[in-house]
């Protein structure tokens, strides 16, 4: 029976502007892939990678060009060789996972080799702002046990931000995300404040392509690669400068590649983190499966959107939970 491919873009406006180093986001547009084969439906959502100019319009065009091949039948391994890492491959890969889940009548997590799933302690993200504002926002996450603070590359201001949040949230696990904001000269100025406040993780301190800026800088706390390592090939090339690998399905091109990366990162002695690009629960659900294999989980994206899908993931007591009704072995209308 042939496969029917449906493609569309959704604007996904955010409930409030969200600031990181060098960018302010007011929406996180996404491409949604739907595959229909008889009574079975598979769906995938991808926002793409903004710093690689991987946008929904180009994702639609990429997938539309492959329509005959996709509708003739394409498996996940063939897809990994057909498209490069990025949002288009992610959306299609995730749709293929759910389609197989429905065809076989088993959850995606079981297809991924798991015996069961558990709720995952997730970070809750605080966008960059004035220190007092960030402290208030962090404290407003009543259930949060873990926080991720966005920084902007100003050592004094970023240090003040971290100190203010730590003062309001003395018991929280705190990680910070520099989003490429630092270099060899400025990063050493920030590190003492991170150590002083007990920060547990520094994500993406340097500009992608300038990882050598980290050479000679003592890693006084774990450094995580986000923009610096997109897929399995880049993991092999650049892992030695990082302690933690942040895997995002939009970067690596889907759950299939994400699982391979997690396994390989473990073999290389690295910790593994799962992140997201602020999509709906349809994007969070495959990442939740990957999160079962991870040490650090950052899957709070749906809470920043004006409207999520239904059914949706749930956040309780600092944990994210994702039932099979969100994405998996059932027939969707």
C-alpha angles and dihedrals in degrees: 000000000000123000120241116217121208123184132185141151126232125199098218099195116206122237090236136001112280120210130204131158106306098354143073116196123204095169139012105214115203141193117229121204120197123188119192124191114168108306093343126096132190124191136188134178128201134177094190126219111295096198089057092049088247100154133167093253092057092042091056091049092048093051095041089057088057096046096114092050093045095047091047088061128276129189127212096255092052089050092056089060096040101054132033122242113285145086099308092056091044095055093047094043092052091047089053091051093053092044091055090045091057094043092052096036095231132113120266090241089060091051086053091058101261125135093205142344131239135199111269127225103235134192120242113219127230114199120226114276140124112322095248092048092050091049091053093048092048092050090048089067091087095180098041119121093169129042135192116202122203114224130194107208101265105120096203096045094041090050090052090049093054093045092050093051093045090052091054095039106035097164101042125110104242130200126174130213117207094183091213093310100133140065139188092284101045104035095071088056091059101044099076091058091050092050092044092054096044097247109179102201140024111201124204101340096173139049116274107260093027098078089134086076085078094059111112095014113119111238096227088173131016115291116213127205117222113146090018095066118040106161146000094285093053090046088061092048102045111021094105093074095054140058099200130039116212107208117199119181093221090056100044098037105252148327092296093061092037092059091049090050093050091052093047094046089055090051088053091053096251130137116240129227130184121211138169141215095238098270131149127278088277088067094039094053098068089042088053089059090051089046089066086073096045139095097208124036126197105175106137096115098116093059091066095057125094089230134012130199124266125264092037142177115273131228116208129164091344095311131111117223125190122188125201089252089073096057125351147050104012137090115257122210 
